[in-house]
């Protein structure tokens, strides 16, 4: 029986981004994990860093989609 490996998706949010926006990104990842087939069962981490960037180690298109979603959350006022 084959074991399904979890994909690691790392969402790095720039330190300059406000804490409430960081929380919104965390909420987005929870919703995607629970309700979006592209992200269900995927290990996603949200952390702080120098710049805002999404890294998906196995699917560049899924990573690009998530990058757009994150940027949309951060641009919302």
C-alpha positions in Angstrom: 0.0 0.0 0.0 1.5 3.3 -1.1 1.7 6.2 1.3 0.6 9.6 0.1 3.3 12.2 0.9 2.3 15.7 2.0 3.4 18.5 -0.2 5.1 21.4 1.6 3.8 24.8 0.7 5.6 27.7 2.4 4.0 31.1 2.5 6.4 33.8 3.6 4.9 37.1 4.5 7.1 40.2 4.6 7.9 41.5 8.1 6.5 44.9 7.0 3.0 43.5 6.6 0.7 44.3 9.5 -0.3 41.5 12.0 -4.0 41.6 11.1 -3.1 41.0 7.4 -0.8 38.2 8.4 -3.8 36.7 10.3 -6.0 37.0 7.2 -3.4 35.0 5.2 -3.5 32.3 7.9 -7.3 32.3 7.7 -7.1 31.9 3.9 -4.8 28.9 4.2 -7.2 27.2 6.7 -10.1 27.8 4.3 -8.2 26.4 1.4 -7.0 23.4 3.3 -10.6 22.6 4.4 -12.6 23.5 1.2 -10.4 23.6 -1.9 -9.4 20.3 -3.6 -6.1 21.9 -4.9 -5.0 22.4 -1.3 -6.7 19.8 0.8 -4.3 17.5 2.6 -1.3 19.8 1.8 1.0 20.9 4.5 1.0 24.7 4.4 3.1 26.9 6.6 2.7 30.7 7.0 5.8 32.5 8.3 7.5 35.9 8.4 10.5 36.8 6.2 12.1 39.5 4.2 9.6 39.4 1.3 6.2 38.0 0.5 6.6 34.8 -1.5 4.8 31.5 -2.0 6.9 28.3 -2.5 5.2 25.1 -3.6 7.8 22.4 -3.9 5.7 20.2 -6.2 3.3 22.3 -8.3 4.5 25.7 -9.7 1.0 26.6 -11.0 -0.6 25.9 -7.7 2.1 28.0 -6.1 1.4 30.9 -8.5 -2.3 30.7 -7.9 -1.7 30.8 -4.1 0.7 33.8 -4.6 -2.1 35.7 -6.4 -4.6 34.8 -3.6 -2.1 36.0 -0.9 -1.4 39.2 -2.8 -5.2 39.8 -3.1 -5.7 39.4 0.7 -2.8 41.7 1.4 -4.1 44.4 -1.1 -7.6 44.4 0.5 -8.3 47.3 2.7 
